[in-house]
Amino acid sequence: MKLVEKLIQNRILSKEEFVELLSNTSTEDREILRKEAVRLREKYYGHDVYIRGLIEFTNYCKNNCYYCGIRRDNHHLERYRLTKDEILSCCEGGYRLGYRTFVLQGGEDPWFNDDRIEDIVRSIRAAYPECAITLSIGERSRESYQRLKEAGADRYLLRHETANEAHYRKLHPEEMSLANRKACLYTLKELGYQVGAGFMVGAPGQTFECLAEDLIFLQELQPEMIGIGPFLPHHETPFANEEKGSYDLTIFLLSVLRVMFPNVLLPATTALGTIKATGREQGMLAGCNVVMPNLSPVANRKQYELYDNKICTGDEAAECRGCMENRMASVGYHLVVDRGDFKKE
């Protein structure tokens, strides 16, 4: 049995089989997998595309990850924090445009302690009771996650970045820990969040073995959301001169993930649209069903630069929404006004 057929049948392979699949799969077999990914995506979600309103509310970060443009040691970055009123204004504008999920994303900014984040979450929940609130604010304590869940947060995005310890050490400073990152993900699951994990494709030092371990870890974790995108360098990081991740491999991995997790929420990321103009559309044709246009104030978008040449930094929220509507329609899909929750099998 071919590995592609085995993956379609079993939804999992051994580490060695994943390495072989990723390194030596024919164009014909990739197309078989892509078609199966689209079939499964449409089985669970039809032609609907869920939109998430992304609010990048702080670019301060205590961490110093070697790949990230808002890392602590980037002293050439103009830092900002949105006020609570500014965040609520982003939500108000997004709601009018049809967003029913708000994603609060920021660096690990100690100023936004539990009291401040809880207050913001409770305020959004009170103003928009039918909307989903997603947090993407890094590693915190169990008590913190519990408080924010009780305040009204529904989902949490925390990319594991790599499941391989040696590779993790190449990407992060000593004070950070892969074991802690994984523990946070399992804690979030235990507390009842819809959990999102994921990784960069083509991060410096990544091998097919690393990617195989990522896929196996995700199978163990069983997240409701998986976010992947190509590695893109930032000029103020130690990886400034590293090669970009592979667009083709990212697209292939999106299909692999859809086949492994038929009902997962799988975004076509901004990084995918940055590395190739039609990347997000091609992501949909590989099995994706989520996009995350930006609701952040235009004045701050360029400052939240995780990598160079990030797209849509000058667009108003309505422009992002209209542009995305047209892009999805061009490949036969449509944006829907919906919370876009995970659908159980």
N, C-alpha and C positions, 0 to 999 in steps of 0.2 A: 504494500500500500504506500502511495506517495505521502510525503509529510504533509502536504497541503490537505489531502483527503483525510489524513489521520487527525489533523487539527480541527477540521470541520466536524468530524465525527465525535471526537473526545473533548474538544475545547482546551486541551492541555497537551504539552509535549514534555519530554525530559530536557534537561539543560543541554545535553549534546544535540538533541534533535532541533531545539530552537536555534542553536548556533548554526547548524547546517541549513535550516530554513532561511535564516537571515543572510547567510553568506553565499548561498548557492541555489537560488530559486529561479526558474526560467520565467521569461516574460509571460508565457502561456499560463503557468501555475499562479503567477501573481494576479492575472486577470480572473482566474477561477476564484481566487480568494476574495478579490474585490467585489465580484458579483454576489458572492455569498454574503459579504458584509452589508452590501446595499439591501439584499433581500431581508436580512435580519433586522436592519435598521427600520425598514418600511413595515415589517411585521409588527413591531412594537410601537413605532412612532409615526407611521405613515409618511407623508411628505411635510410634516410639521417641523419647523425649526424653532427651538426655544431661544429667546433672547434674554440675556442677563445684563443689567445695567451696572457697569463697572465704575466704582467711585474710588479713585486713588487718593486717599485722604491724608497720607503723610509719606514723605520720602526720607524721613529720618530713619536710621537703622543702626542698632547697636552691633550688628554682625559685620563680618569682614569677608564674606564669601568671595572667592577669587574671580568669579565669573560675572558679578553683579554690578551694574552701574551706580546703584545707590548705596554701595558698601560704605562702611564707616570711614575708611581712609581716602575716599574720593573727596578731596578738599576743594575741588573746582566746581562742585555742584551747589547750586543755590537751593537751600532747603526750605521746605514749607510744611505747614500743617493746616488743614481746613478746620474751621470752627464747626461746632455742632450745627449752627444755623446754616452754614454753607453746605454741610452734608445733607441737611433736610431739604434745602433748596434744590440740590441735585436730584433727590428722590422725587420732589414735587414735579420738576420738569420731566423726569423719566416716566412718572406715572401718567402724565398727560400724553406722552408719546407711546404708551402701551406696554411699558415695562411692568412686570409683576414679580420680578426678582431683583433685588439690589445686592450687589457684591461690594462689601467694604474691604478694600485691599490696601495694605501699607507695609512699610518696613517694620521691623521689630522695634518699635518706638516706645521706650519706657514712660514717656510723658503720658501716653494713652494707657493709663493703668486700668485696673478692673472697674473702679468707680466711674471713670470717664466713659469707657467703652460700654459698660452696662447702661449708663444713662442714655447714650446715643441709641443703643439697640432698643431700649424700652420706648424711646420717643418715636422711632420709626415704626415699631410694632403698634403703638397706639394710633398713629396717623394712618397706617396702611395695614389694617388687620388681616386682609386677605392676601397680602404679598409675602413672598419668601425672603428671608434675610440670610445672606451668606457672608461668612467672615473668612478673610484670608490674611491673618495677622501673626502667623508663625507659631513658634513653640511657647506654650504657656503651661501653667500647672493644672492639675486635674480640677482643683477648686475653682480656678479661673474659668475653665471650660464649662464647669457645672453652672456657675453664676450666669454666664452668658447664654447658656441654653435656657435656663429658667427665665431670663429676661426676654427671650423671644427669638433667639437665633435658631435657624433650622438646619443650616448646612455649614460645612467648614472645608476650605481648600488648603491642603498642606502637601505640596509636592515632596515626595521622599528624595527626589533628584537622582539617587542611585542606591541600589540595594547591595552593592559590593563595597566592603569595608575599605579595601586598598584604594579604590577609585574615589570613595567619599573623602579620604584623606588628601587626595590630590586637588579636590575642589574647595575644601574648607579648612579654616585655621584650627589649631589644636583644641581650642576651648569648645568646639562644637562636636556633637556626637551623633553618629548614625543610630546607635541604640536608643538614644533619647528621642530622635525623630520618629522612629518606628513606634516607640512606646506611646508617643503623643497620638499617633494615628489610631492605635488600638484603643486608647482611652476615649477618643472621640467616638469611635464605634460603640463602645460600651455605654456611653452617655446618651446614645440615640440620635446623634447627628447623622444626616446624610453626608458621607465623607468623600472628599476628592483627594486623590494622590496623583503621582505622575513623575515624569523625568524629562530631561533634555536629550535630544538625539544628536549625537556627535560631540558631546562635551569632551574637552581635552582629556586624553587618557582612556576614553571609553573604548571597550572592545565588544565584539559580539557576545563574548562570555558575560560581560557586564549586563548587556541588554537582556540576555537570557535569564539572568538572575532577577532583573527588574520584572520580567513577565511572570516568573514563578512567585515572587513576592506579592505581586498584585493578585495572583490567583489565591494566595493564602489570605490576604487582607479582605478581598471581595468589596472594594469600594463601590459606591454608587456613581461616582464621577471619576474620570481619568483624563488628566490634561497633559498632553505632550506637545512639544514643538522643537524645531531645530535650534541647536546652540547658535547664538549670534554674539559675536564679540563686542565689547564696549571699550572705547579707547582709553579710559581711565582705570583699567584693571590689569592684573598681571597676565591676563589672557588676550590682551589687545591684538596681538599679531597671530593668534591661532586661526585655523581654518573654520569656516562656517560648517554647521552640521549639514547632512545630506537631505535635501528636499525629497528626493525619490524614496529614501529609506524611511523618512517620516511618514509619507503617504502610505507606504507598504505597512508600516507598524500600526497605523490607524485601522487598516483593514484587519490586521491580526488581532488587535484589541477588540474590535466589534465582534469578530467570530468567537473569541474567548469569552466575551461578556456581552451576550446578545442584546440585553436591555439596559446597558450602561448609558449614562449621560456623557457624551463624547464631544468636546468642543473642537471646532476648527479655530485655532488660536491666532492671535495677532501676529505672533512670530512667523506663522505659516504664511500669512498674507504679506509679511515684510520680506521674506526671502524670495517670494514669487508673487507677482501682482494678482494672479488668479488662485493663489494658494488656498484661500478659504473655500472657494467654490469647488476646487478639486478635493478638498477635505470632505465636503458633503458627498461627493461621488465615490469616496472611499469608505463611507460609513458614519460620518459625523452627524450630529443632530442639534448642536448648540453653537451659538456665537455670542460674543461678549463685547458689544459696542461700548464706547466710553461715554459716561455721563459727567466726568470730571470737568471742572471749569477749564476753559481753553487756556487761560493764563497759566495754569499749572501743569498742563499735559506734557510739555516738553521737559519739565523738571523731573517727571517720573520716567526716567529713561533707563530701563534695565539693560538695554543693549542699543547699539548705534542704529540710526535710520528708522526708528520705530514709526509706523504709519499712523495717520489720523490724529496727529498731535495739534493740527490747526483747525480741526472741524468742530463746529457746534454740534450739540447732541442730536438735534433734528437732522442735520446733514448726515451724521453717522447712521441714524436710523433709516433714512431714505436710501442712502447708498447701499446699506446691507439688504434692504428689501429688494432692490433691483438686482443685486448680485445673486441672491438666492433664487429669485425668479428665473434668472438666466440659465440655471441648471435644473429647473423643474421643482423647486421647493419654495415654501412660503413661511414667513415669520408669523407667529401666532401670539395673541395676547393671552398669556397663560403663565402660571407659576412654573410649569415645566418640571414637575416632580418626577423622580425615578419611578419606573413602573416595574413592579415585581412580576416575576415569571408566573 
